[in-house]
Amino acid sequence: MSLEIQPEIDKVWFNLGVELLNKTCFDEALEVFERANELKLGNYEVWVNKSWALSNLGRFDEVLAACDQALVFQSNFHGAWCNRGIALRLLGRNLEALEAFEQALKLMPDLHEAWKNRGITLLTLERFEEALTNFDNAVKLKPDDSEAWYFRSIALLNLERYEDALTSTEQSLKLKGDLSAAWQRCGKTDSDFDKIRSNEQFQALIKSL
């Protein structure tokens, strides 16, 4: 007689939570991850995915708590460090955010999200050369990241490298057209682009969308 092996029930809840997360059902995903934790507390992946749900709900203090809990169970998981850094950045705790991203990159040097968000943090701190290096790494690892190209443009503008900034902006806009992160921010109003707004190449680029 054969026995049908049933999956552990906490894994069923975890997989459901991931599915809901992918469908952007963040409140529902959060409830499911909490149920999975009730069944098995020590699964660091549940805590990390819970932190993603919380982040999308704007509950950044709780994101930190979830990431810290994940790191209790798996201290060398890059995803927990990266999520922690993003939450710290959004809370305005930029120096702590840099430390978290550096830890994530020590564990996974090709983690493009960590490079991008570290770059954004450095932009906020007006460390533009360092920010540019981080965005260069981000787009090298993920060339189709419109947002990384956009923020790269901002770093270049602040370094007064206007032609390079235009090229980077164009790349951002090409990736997702008028729905891209760059278009949402620059268009005709974003002060980041004031230095090149009258540039004929920039104007032609915007009109082509």
Backbone bond lengths (Angstrom), bond angles and torsions (degrees), N, CA, C in turn:
res aa  C-N    CA-C-N  psi(-1)  N-CA   C-N-CA  omega(-1)  CA-C   N-CA-C  phi
1 M - - - 1.462 - - 1.528 110.08 -
2 S 1.318 117.21 130.17 1.472 120.47 -179.52 1.515 109.56 -95.41
3 L 1.301 114.43 148.32 1.463 120.57 178.52 1.528 109.44 -108.43
4 E 1.301 116.74 131.62 1.456 120.92 176.57 1.523 108.91 -80.21
5 I 1.324 115.38 123.38 1.458 119.97 -177.95 1.529 109.29 -83.48
6 Q 1.308 115.02 120.26 1.459 120.43 179.72 1.524 109.83 -91.63
7 P 1.308 118.39 137.35 1.458 119.87 177.43 1.523 110.86 -66.28
8 E 1.316 116.35 151.97 1.455 120.10 176.53 1.527 108.78 -60.77
9 I 1.308 115.48 135.40 1.458 120.09 -171.80 1.517 112.26 -63.40
10 D 1.354 117.57 -31.87 1.460 119.38 179.31 1.533 111.14 -65.75
11 K 1.344 116.49 -32.52 1.463 120.18 177.94 1.527 111.29 -69.58
12 V 1.319 115.32 -32.99 1.464 119.02 176.05 1.525 109.90 -62.70
13 W 1.313 116.51 -45.55 1.461 121.06 178.39 1.523 110.63 -64.13
14 F 1.339 116.21 -41.49 1.465 119.87 179.38 1.527 111.05 -60.40
15 N 1.319 116.76 -47.96 1.467 120.67 -179.70 1.524 111.69 -62.01
16 L 1.338 116.20 -37.41 1.458 119.90 176.63 1.521 110.59 -64.55
17 G 1.335 115.99 -40.67 1.458 120.00 178.50 1.515 112.16 -61.95
18 V 1.332 116.73 -42.81 1.462 121.00 178.58 1.525 110.33 -62.46
19 E 1.323 116.27 -41.19 1.469 120.48 178.60 1.528 110.82 -61.81
20 L 1.320 116.23 -43.46 1.465 120.18 178.75 1.529 111.06 -66.70
21 L 1.322 116.17 -37.24 1.459 120.75 177.72 1.520 110.59 -62.09
22 N 1.325 116.00 -43.95 1.465 120.94 178.96 1.527 112.37 -64.73
23 K 1.332 115.80 -26.22 1.464 120.91 178.02 1.530 112.38 -90.24
24 T 1.339 116.21 6.71 1.469 124.10 -179.22 1.527 113.13 61.95
25 C 1.322 116.01 27.35 1.474 121.17 174.38 1.530 106.98 -92.56
26 F 1.315 116.95 76.05 1.454 120.90 -166.17 1.527 113.27 -72.73
27 D 1.326 117.60 -40.28 1.468 119.52 178.06 1.521 110.82 -62.52
28 E 1.322 115.98 -45.23 1.464 120.58 -179.95 1.530 111.30 -65.41
29 A 1.334 115.92 -40.58 1.463 120.04 178.67 1.523 110.62 -61.83
30 L 1.321 116.06 -41.62 1.461 120.26 179.88 1.523 110.93 -60.37
31 E 1.300 116.67 -44.24 1.470 120.59 178.77 1.528 111.15 -61.00
32 V 1.330 115.82 -40.42 1.467 120.28 -178.42 1.526 110.44 -68.50
33 F 1.340 117.62 -41.88 1.462 119.89 179.25 1.531 110.82 -65.37
34 E 1.318 117.07 -34.91 1.458 119.76 176.82 1.524 110.88 -65.81
35 R 1.326 115.78 -36.86 1.469 119.67 176.38 1.526 110.57 -65.97
36 A 1.329 116.70 -40.31 1.464 120.49 178.12 1.523 110.86 -62.86
37 N 1.329 116.82 -37.36 1.464 120.51 178.37 1.519 111.96 -67.84
38 E 1.318 116.07 -34.21 1.466 119.06 176.91 1.519 111.10 -63.18
39 L 1.328 115.92 -33.83 1.461 120.35 -177.84 1.526 112.39 -81.12
40 K 1.341 115.78 -33.90 1.462 119.89 179.86 1.514 108.05 -153.14
41 L 1.309 116.65 104.84 1.458 122.10 -169.61 1.524 113.61 -71.18
42 G 1.308 118.23 -30.43 1.464 120.97 -167.14 1.509 117.02 -89.50
43 N 1.320 119.86 15.99 1.457 121.55 -179.12 1.531 109.22 -87.55
44 Y 1.328 116.10 104.23 1.462 120.06 -176.54 1.532 112.32 -62.96
45 E 1.331 117.56 -29.56 1.463 120.16 179.92 1.524 111.58 -65.56
46 V 1.311 116.38 -33.97 1.464 119.87 176.45 1.522 109.87 -63.42
47 W 1.327 116.22 -44.81 1.462 120.02 -178.93 1.529 111.56 -64.06
48 V 1.341 116.47 -40.10 1.463 119.61 -179.65 1.529 110.64 -65.72
49 N 1.321 116.75 -45.20 1.460 119.42 179.14 1.528 111.49 -67.89
50 K 1.317 116.57 -33.05 1.466 119.85 173.17 1.528 109.87 -61.45
51 S 1.331 116.59 -38.67 1.469 119.65 179.12 1.525 111.32 -64.06
52 W 1.354 117.26 -34.43 1.463 120.02 176.38 1.525 111.07 -65.32
53 A 1.321 115.97 -43.09 1.465 119.58 178.36 1.526 110.56 -61.44
54 L 1.320 116.15 -45.34 1.466 120.85 -179.99 1.535 111.32 -63.56
55 S 1.334 116.08 -39.01 1.457 120.28 179.48 1.525 110.97 -61.75
56 N 1.320 115.96 -42.92 1.462 120.07 179.57 1.521 112.32 -69.49
57 L 1.314 116.35 -17.76 1.466 121.07 175.53 1.523 111.80 -94.28
58 G 1.341 116.77 1.79 1.453 121.14 177.63 1.512 115.20 75.07
59 R 1.326 116.69 19.31 1.470 121.38 -176.95 1.530 108.99 -100.94
60 F 1.342 115.93 72.11 1.457 121.07 -165.70 1.524 113.69 -74.25
61 D 1.320 117.72 -32.22 1.468 118.73 174.89 1.531 110.70 -62.24
62 E 1.313 116.07 -38.24 1.459 120.27 177.99 1.529 111.51 -71.84
63 V 1.339 116.06 -29.13 1.467 119.54 174.33 1.527 109.32 -60.24
64 L 1.317 116.51 -45.86 1.463 120.31 179.30 1.519 111.43 -58.50
65 A 1.319 115.87 -44.19 1.465 119.90 -179.76 1.527 111.13 -62.81
66 A 1.336 116.56 -40.92 1.464 120.47 179.65 1.517 111.08 -66.67
67 C 1.338 117.14 -42.12 1.460 120.47 178.36 1.530 111.26 -65.08
68 D 1.321 115.90 -41.27 1.460 119.38 178.28 1.526 110.60 -61.51
69 Q 1.322 116.34 -38.32 1.459 119.93 178.77 1.531 110.09 -67.62
70 A 1.320 116.95 -40.09 1.469 120.16 177.22 1.517 110.57 -60.13
71 L 1.339 116.46 -40.68 1.460 120.82 -177.58 1.520 112.16 -71.70
72 V 1.326 117.51 -22.14 1.463 120.24 173.05 1.526 109.77 -62.58
73 F 1.335 115.42 -40.28 1.456 120.52 -176.68 1.533 113.00 -87.91
74 Q 1.336 116.97 -25.01 1.468 120.63 179.84 1.533 107.41 -151.24
75 S 1.327 115.33 90.39 1.466 120.26 -171.25 1.518 113.69 -70.93
76 N 1.330 118.02 -16.74 1.464 120.11 -177.28 1.524 112.65 -110.22
77 F 1.335 116.35 30.04 1.463 119.01 178.04 1.522 109.17 -91.60
78 H 1.320 115.85 115.42 1.461 121.81 -174.72 1.527 112.86 -60.56
79 G 1.342 116.64 -36.01 1.457 119.87 -177.26 1.511 112.83 -62.97
80 A 1.319 117.05 -36.83 1.461 120.36 178.91 1.525 110.87 -67.54
81 W 1.336 115.93 -40.94 1.472 119.27 178.28 1.519 111.17 -65.52
82 C 1.333 116.86 -40.67 1.469 120.23 -179.91 1.529 110.88 -65.86
83 N 1.322 117.37 -46.30 1.467 120.71 178.85 1.527 110.71 -61.50
84 R 1.314 114.94 -38.35 1.466 119.63 178.15 1.529 110.26 -62.66
85 G 1.331 115.73 -42.30 1.453 119.74 179.10 1.521 112.32 -63.20
86 I 1.324 116.44 -41.23 1.467 120.23 179.67 1.531 110.31 -62.50
87 A 1.332 116.37 -43.81 1.466 119.69 179.03 1.524 111.31 -63.29
88 L 1.326 116.56 -42.67 1.462 120.27 178.88 1.527 111.01 -63.06
89 R 1.332 116.46 -39.82 1.467 119.84 177.50 1.519 110.86 -61.78
90 L 1.321 116.73 -45.17 1.460 120.61 -178.31 1.526 112.31 -70.09
91 L 1.315 116.54 -19.93 1.465 121.29 174.92 1.533 111.79 -88.85
92 G 1.335 116.45 -0.22 1.457 120.40 179.51 1.511 114.72 81.01
93 R 1.318 117.36 11.61 1.465 122.26 179.99 1.533 107.93 -96.58
94 N 1.337 114.94 71.54 1.457 120.62 -165.51 1.524 114.27 -70.52
95 L 1.300 117.92 -39.88 1.457 119.40 -179.42 1.528 111.23 -66.38
96 E 1.323 116.28 -39.19 1.459 120.02 174.75 1.524 111.07 -65.29
97 A 1.327 115.67 -36.40 1.460 119.99 178.20 1.520 110.45 -62.16
98 L 1.333 117.02 -44.00 1.466 120.38 178.61 1.523 111.16 -58.09
99 E 1.311 116.52 -42.01 1.467 120.47 179.32 1.528 110.75 -61.66
100 A 1.324 116.31 -40.79 1.465 119.94 -179.99 1.528 111.11 -66.60
101 F 1.333 116.94 -43.00 1.467 119.83 179.06 1.524 111.23 -65.16
102 E 1.319 116.44 -38.22 1.464 119.66 178.21 1.519 110.61 -63.10
103 Q 1.315 116.51 -39.88 1.462 119.94 177.51 1.529 110.51 -64.20
104 A 1.333 116.85 -42.41 1.471 120.75 178.10 1.519 110.80 -60.53
105 L 1.335 116.68 -41.38 1.461 120.52 -176.93 1.521 112.34 -74.20
106 K 1.311 116.91 -26.63 1.471 119.31 172.77 1.526 110.08 -63.69
107 L 1.320 115.12 -37.41 1.463 120.83 -177.95 1.521 111.98 -80.47
108 M 1.331 117.32 -34.25 1.468 121.86 178.76 1.534 108.79 -143.90
109 P 1.325 117.35 92.16 1.470 120.72 -175.54 1.523 114.53 -62.99
110 D 1.322 118.30 -20.03 1.469 119.93 -179.53 1.527 112.84 -101.78
111 L 1.323 116.38 26.82 1.462 121.26 179.01 1.533 108.87 -82.67
112 H 1.311 116.09 99.14 1.466 120.13 -170.91 1.532 112.43 -65.60
113 E 1.344 117.54 -34.68 1.466 120.31 179.48 1.529 111.17 -62.22
114 A 1.329 116.43 -35.82 1.466 119.86 179.00 1.525 110.54 -69.34
115 W 1.338 117.45 -42.19 1.464 120.20 177.08 1.525 110.80 -61.46
116 K 1.335 116.87 -45.62 1.463 120.12 -178.71 1.525 111.56 -62.83
117 N 1.310 116.78 -49.31 1.464 119.66 -176.70 1.520 112.18 -71.34
118 R 1.322 116.79 -30.40 1.471 119.36 172.72 1.522 108.91 -64.20
119 G 1.345 117.02 -40.64 1.452 120.79 177.08 1.516 112.45 -61.39
120 I 1.329 116.98 -43.45 1.463 120.59 178.81 1.527 110.46 -61.89
121 T 1.326 116.08 -40.42 1.466 120.54 177.78 1.522 110.89 -62.26
122 L 1.323 116.48 -43.07 1.463 121.02 179.14 1.530 111.39 -66.15
123 L 1.333 116.90 -34.73 1.470 119.84 173.88 1.524 110.62 -58.78
124 T 1.319 115.91 -46.23 1.460 121.10 -179.80 1.526 110.71 -59.22
125 L 1.327 115.67 -36.05 1.467 121.34 179.61 1.526 112.40 -84.01
126 E 1.341 116.64 2.40 1.466 124.19 179.37 1.527 112.09 61.19
127 R 1.297 115.85 33.71 1.470 121.71 174.48 1.532 106.97 -102.21
128 F 1.338 114.57 76.24 1.458 121.04 -163.81 1.531 113.67 -71.79
129 E 1.319 117.54 -38.56 1.465 119.57 178.50 1.521 110.65 -62.50
130 E 1.322 116.04 -45.15 1.460 119.97 178.35 1.527 111.08 -64.60
131 A 1.313 115.33 -39.24 1.465 119.13 178.75 1.522 110.50 -60.90
132 L 1.325 116.66 -44.94 1.459 120.74 -179.77 1.522 111.54 -59.42
133 T 1.321 116.64 -42.60 1.469 120.34 178.20 1.523 110.83 -59.28
134 N 1.322 116.13 -40.86 1.465 119.93 179.12 1.519 111.80 -66.51
135 F 1.333 117.31 -41.75 1.466 119.68 178.47 1.527 111.50 -68.26
136 D 1.328 116.59 -34.50 1.471 119.17 174.73 1.523 110.65 -59.55
137 N 1.322 116.02 -43.14 1.463 119.82 177.86 1.525 111.16 -64.76
138 A 1.342 116.15 -39.93 1.470 120.56 -177.99 1.523 111.35 -63.39
139 V 1.358 117.21 -46.28 1.466 118.95 -177.26 1.525 111.67 -75.88
140 K 1.313 116.68 -23.24 1.465 119.16 173.84 1.526 110.18 -66.80
141 L 1.316 115.61 -40.05 1.468 120.81 -179.50 1.523 112.29 -77.76
142 K 1.337 116.60 -33.21 1.472 120.62 -178.85 1.535 108.75 -140.52
143 P 1.325 116.27 83.10 1.468 120.13 -174.24 1.520 114.86 -63.08
144 D 1.332 118.22 -16.66 1.462 120.69 -177.76 1.528 113.30 -96.35
145 D 1.333 117.31 16.40 1.459 120.67 179.11 1.526 109.27 -87.47
146 S 1.315 116.25 97.79 1.462 122.28 -177.62 1.531 111.82 -58.78
147 E 1.318 115.65 -39.79 1.461 119.31 -177.48 1.520 111.38 -65.34
148 A 1.331 118.28 -40.04 1.460 121.16 178.88 1.528 111.07 -63.34
149 W 1.350 116.87 -39.96 1.463 120.32 177.12 1.525 110.43 -64.49
150 Y 1.338 116.38 -38.80 1.463 120.23 178.79 1.527 111.04 -61.36
151 F 1.321 116.91 -51.49 1.462 119.74 -178.49 1.526 111.46 -66.53
152 R 1.317 116.46 -30.28 1.467 120.04 173.54 1.527 109.63 -60.16
153 S 1.332 116.58 -39.62 1.466 120.91 177.14 1.526 111.23 -59.52
154 I 1.321 116.49 -41.77 1.464 120.60 -178.80 1.524 110.72 -64.08
155 A 1.327 116.26 -41.62 1.465 119.39 177.19 1.521 110.69 -61.68
156 L 1.330 116.83 -43.72 1.460 121.09 -179.99 1.528 112.01 -64.82
157 L 1.331 116.97 -39.40 1.464 120.40 177.29 1.522 111.05 -60.25
158 N 1.305 116.44 -42.70 1.462 120.10 -179.46 1.522 112.28 -70.98
159 L 1.325 116.79 -19.27 1.465 121.31 174.34 1.527 111.36 -92.97
160 E 1.350 115.98 4.92 1.463 123.82 179.05 1.527 112.52 61.06
161 R 1.308 115.35 31.88 1.466 121.08 174.71 1.532 107.31 -101.80
162 Y 1.325 115.54 75.63 1.452 121.79 -166.52 1.528 113.59 -69.54
163 E 1.311 117.88 -40.56 1.462 119.95 179.43 1.529 110.88 -64.25
164 D 1.328 115.32 -43.09 1.466 119.18 177.47 1.528 110.85 -63.72
165 A 1.337 115.77 -36.44 1.465 119.52 178.76 1.530 110.76 -64.33
166 L 1.320 116.61 -40.29 1.463 120.46 177.89 1.528 111.00 -62.70
167 T 1.316 115.84 -43.50 1.463 119.87 179.67 1.520 110.84 -62.04
168 S 1.329 116.64 -41.77 1.460 120.96 179.97 1.527 111.01 -67.48
169 T 1.330 116.72 -39.32 1.458 121.20 176.89 1.523 110.79 -63.03
170 E 1.311 116.03 -43.54 1.459 120.54 179.26 1.526 111.17 -60.22
171 Q 1.336 115.78 -40.75 1.463 119.68 178.94 1.523 110.86 -64.27
172 S 1.325 116.29 -40.20 1.459 120.48 178.50 1.519 110.92 -62.12
173 L 1.323 115.84 -46.07 1.453 120.58 -177.48 1.523 112.56 -68.43
174 K 1.311 116.62 -34.16 1.455 120.33 179.90 1.528 111.91 -64.37
175 L 1.317 116.09 -30.84 1.459 119.78 -173.00 1.525 112.59 -68.93
176 K 1.340 115.83 -37.70 1.464 118.15 -177.08 1.519 113.37 -135.50
177 G 1.305 117.28 15.97 1.452 119.86 177.43 1.512 112.45 57.61
178 D 1.322 116.82 -143.94 1.460 119.86 -174.21 1.530 113.25 -75.97
179 L 1.311 116.88 1.51 1.461 119.56 174.15 1.518 111.66 -100.00
180 S 1.316 117.42 1.54 1.459 120.89 -175.74 1.519 111.31 -67.99
181 A 1.326 114.51 160.61 1.460 119.86 177.74 1.523 110.71 -59.94
182 A 1.331 116.68 -37.48 1.461 119.68 -178.63 1.524 111.41 -64.40
183 W 1.338 116.96 -46.80 1.460 119.97 -178.17 1.515 111.24 -64.71
184 Q 1.313 117.19 -38.37 1.459 120.20 178.98 1.525 110.92 -59.66
185 R 1.335 117.11 -31.26 1.460 119.78 -174.85 1.529 113.54 -98.89
186 C 1.334 116.81 -35.44 1.465 116.78 -173.21 1.511 111.77 -89.08
187 G 1.357 117.40 -69.86 1.449 120.55 179.78 1.507 112.61 44.33
188 K 1.309 114.39 -117.61 1.458 119.72 -178.99 1.523 112.77 -120.61
189 T 1.325 117.60 7.04 1.461 118.20 -171.31 1.524 114.78 -127.53
190 D 1.319 118.75 -22.95 1.460 119.90 -172.40 1.524 110.41 -67.18
191 S 1.328 116.89 122.80 1.459 121.45 -177.60 1.520 112.78 -64.79
192 D 1.337 116.87 -20.69 1.463 119.54 178.21 1.526 111.50 -58.19
193 F 1.331 116.23 -27.60 1.459 120.81 -175.46 1.532 112.99 -102.23
194 D 1.335 117.81 12.00 1.456 120.58 -178.76 1.530 112.08 -59.06
195 K 1.326 116.87 -34.75 1.463 120.54 -174.89 1.525 112.86 -69.36
196 I 1.319 116.72 -20.76 1.466 118.52 -178.71 1.526 111.95 -123.23
197 R 1.333 117.40 8.77 1.460 119.16 -173.46 1.529 112.63 -62.41
198 S 1.317 117.03 -32.21 1.463 119.89 -179.41 1.530 112.61 -87.23
199 N 1.311 116.59 -3.87 1.461 120.18 -179.87 1.531 110.46 -64.64
200 E 1.343 116.16 132.21 1.468 120.22 -176.41 1.523 112.10 -61.00
201 Q 1.333 116.69 -37.82 1.465 120.10 179.90 1.526 110.91 -64.82
202 F 1.349 115.35 -40.76 1.466 120.12 178.56 1.522 110.39 -65.50
203 Q 1.320 117.07 -44.34 1.457 121.54 179.84 1.526 111.15 -62.02
204 A 1.319 116.12 -41.67 1.477 120.10 178.85 1.519 110.53 -65.58
205 L 1.317 115.59 -37.13 1.469 120.12 178.92 1.515 110.68 -63.27
206 I 1.331 117.02 -46.46 1.459 120.93 -178.91 1.534 110.78 -64.82
207 K 1.346 116.19 -42.21 1.463 120.14 -177.92 1.530 112.09 -67.87
208 S 1.337 116.65 -22.03 1.467 119.80 -177.54 1.516 112.99 -77.73
209 L 1.338 117.16 -11.23 1.466 120.20 -176.00 1.527 111.75 -77.01
